Amino acid sequence: MDLSKVKLIVTDMDGTLLNSEHNVSNLFFEQFEILKAKNIKFVAASGRQYHSILDKLKSIKEHITIVAENGAYVVENETELYVNAIHKKDIKILIKIAQQIPDTHIILCGKKKAYFLKDSGEFKNIVIEYYSEYELIDSFEELPEDDFFKITLCNFESSEKNIYPYLKDIDGDWQIKVSAKQWVDVALPSNHKGNALTRIQEQYGISDEETMVFGDYQNDIEMLKKAKFSFAMENAHKDVQEVANYKTLSNDNLGVETIIGKLIDRF
C-alpha cells in the first residue's frame, strides 16, 4: 500500500474519528499539525450538524473543510461552499410519513438549528450530543424559519429493523440512509458524502488515487467509493466492509490515527 501520493484525507466522525465517548484523540490533533505542514487537506464528513462537528474540531477549524448533514452543507474556514436545502412543502410530506412510524423520534435538521418536540423525554439527552444548536418546538405543523437539509429519525432499538421498512416505498425518490444503529436519515438523492467529496476533489484538483477515506456506516459508502485508499473501521457495518478497499482498527483503538501514522512515517 503506497500512501506517498495521498493529498486529501476524509473521515467520518461517529464510529470513526470519534471514540465511543464521542471524543477526538490528542494524537489526531498532533498528527494534524504534521499533515498541515505537508499541505495534505483534511475533511470531516458527518451526518452531524455543522455546529456539532465544529465543536469537536474547533482548535483546527480554520484549516479544515466540514461536510455536514451527510453532504448537504459544506463549509471551509466558515465560508459556505455548498448548500442544498429541501423545499418546505416536501419537508411537510416527509414529516407526515415519519409520524406514522411507531416508536420513532423526529429531528428536523436545519442550517441554524435542529428541531424536535418538547415532549420527547429522554430523547433530548441523545440529541444534544449530535446537535449542539437545537430548539424544542410544540409541533411540526408550523415550520421554523430555516433551511432544512434532512429529516433524521431515531428508534432506540434498531433503525434498520424498525424504521427503514416503513420508508422503502420512497427510497429512490428520496435518499434513505441507515446512518447508525439508532438513526435513519432522509434527504435529497443528491445530498450524500460522495457528491460533496467530488466537489472538493474538483475544487483542488485531487484525484481518487490521491484520496484517503475512513468510514463505518452506510452513509459513508458513496464517499468510500471515491477513494483509492478507502478504509472500513473494524467496527464498521458489513456493507461498508464490503465496499472499502482496506480495513483498519476500531474507533476505540485509534483506527484512523494508525493509518495516518503510516502515512506520516513516509515523510
Secondary structure in CASP SS format (residue, H / E / C, confidence):
PFRMAT SS
TARGET T0000
AUTHOR 0000-0000-0000
METHOD secondary structure of the structure
MODEL  1
M C 1.00
D C 1.00
L C 1.00
S C 1.00
K C 1.00
V C 1.00
K C 1.00
L E 1.00
I E 1.00
V E 1.00
T E 1.00
D C 1.00
M H 1.00
D H 1.00
G H 1.00
T H 1.00
L H 1.00
L C 1.00
N C 1.00
S C 1.00
E C 1.00
H C 1.00
N C 1.00
V C 1.00
S C 1.00
N H 1.00
L H 1.00
F H 1.00
F H 1.00
E H 1.00
Q H 1.00
F H 1.00
E H 1.00
I H 1.00
L H 1.00
K H 1.00
A H 1.00
K C 1.00
N C 1.00
I C 1.00
K E 1.00
F E 1.00
V E 1.00
A E 1.00
A E 1.00
S C 1.00
G C 1.00
R C 1.00
Q C 1.00
Y H 1.00
H H 1.00
S H 1.00
I H 1.00
L H 1.00
D H 1.00
K H 1.00
L C 1.00
K H 1.00
S H 1.00
I H 1.00
K H 1.00
E H 1.00
H H 1.00
I C 1.00
T E 1.00
I E 1.00
V E 1.00
A E 1.00
E H 1.00
N H 1.00
G H 1.00
A C 1.00
Y E 1.00
V E 1.00
V E 1.00
E E 1.00
N C 1.00
E C 1.00
T E 1.00
E E 1.00
L E 1.00
Y E 1.00
V E 1.00
N C 1.00
A C 1.00
I E 1.00
H C 1.00
K H 1.00
K H 1.00
D H 1.00
I H 1.00
K H 1.00
I H 1.00
L H 1.00
I H 1.00
K H 1.00
I H 1.00
A H 1.00
Q C 1.00
Q C 1.00
I C 1.00
P C 1.00
D C 1.00
T C 1.00
H E 1.00
I E 1.00
I E 1.00
L E 1.00
C E 1.00
G E 1.00
K C 1.00
K C 1.00
K C 1.00
A E 1.00
Y E 1.00
F E 1.00
L E 1.00
K H 1.00
D H 1.00
S H 1.00
G C 1.00
E C 1.00
F H 1.00
K H 1.00
N H 1.00
I H 1.00
V H 1.00
I H 1.00
E H 1.00
Y H 1.00
Y C 1.00
S C 1.00
E C 1.00
Y E 1.00
E E 1.00
L E 1.00
I E 1.00
D C 1.00
S C 1.00
F C 1.00
E C 1.00
E C 1.00
L C 1.00
P C 1.00
E C 1.00
D C 1.00
D C 1.00
F E 1.00
F E 1.00
K E 1.00
I E 1.00
T E 1.00
L E 1.00
C E 1.00
N C 1.00
F C 1.00
E C 1.00
S C 1.00
S H 1.00
E H 1.00
K H 1.00
N H 1.00
I C 1.00
Y H 1.00
P H 1.00
Y H 1.00
L H 1.00
K H 1.00
D H 1.00
I H 1.00
D E 1.00
G C 1.00
D C 1.00
W E 1.00
Q E 1.00
I E 1.00
K E 1.00
V E 1.00
S E 1.00
A E 1.00
K C 1.00
Q C 1.00
W E 1.00
V E 1.00
D E 1.00
V E 1.00
A E 1.00
L C 1.00
P C 1.00
S C 1.00
N C 1.00
H C 1.00
K H 1.00
G H 1.00
N H 1.00
A H 1.00
L H 1.00
T H 1.00
R H 1.00
I H 1.00
Q H 1.00
E H 1.00
Q H 1.00
Y H 1.00
G C 1.00
I C 1.00
S C 1.00
D H 1.00
E H 1.00
E H 1.00
T E 1.00
M E 1.00
V E 1.00
F E 1.00
G E 1.00
D C 1.00
Y C 1.00
Q H 1.00
N H 1.00
D H 1.00
I H 1.00
E H 1.00
M H 1.00
L H 1.00
K C 1.00
K C 1.00
A C 1.00
K C 1.00
F E 1.00
S E 1.00
F E 1.00
A E 1.00
M C 1.00
E C 1.00
N C 1.00
A C 1.00
H C 1.00
K H 1.00
D H 1.00
V H 1.00
Q H 1.00
E H 1.00
V H 1.00
A C 1.00
N C 1.00
Y E 1.00
K E 1.00
T C 1.00
L C 1.00
S C 1.00
N H 1.00
D H 1.00
N H 1.00
L C 1.00
G H 1.00
V H 1.00
E H 1.00
T H 1.00
I H 1.00
I H 1.00
G H 1.00
K H 1.00
L H 1.00
I H 1.00
D C 1.00
R C 1.00
F C 1.00
END
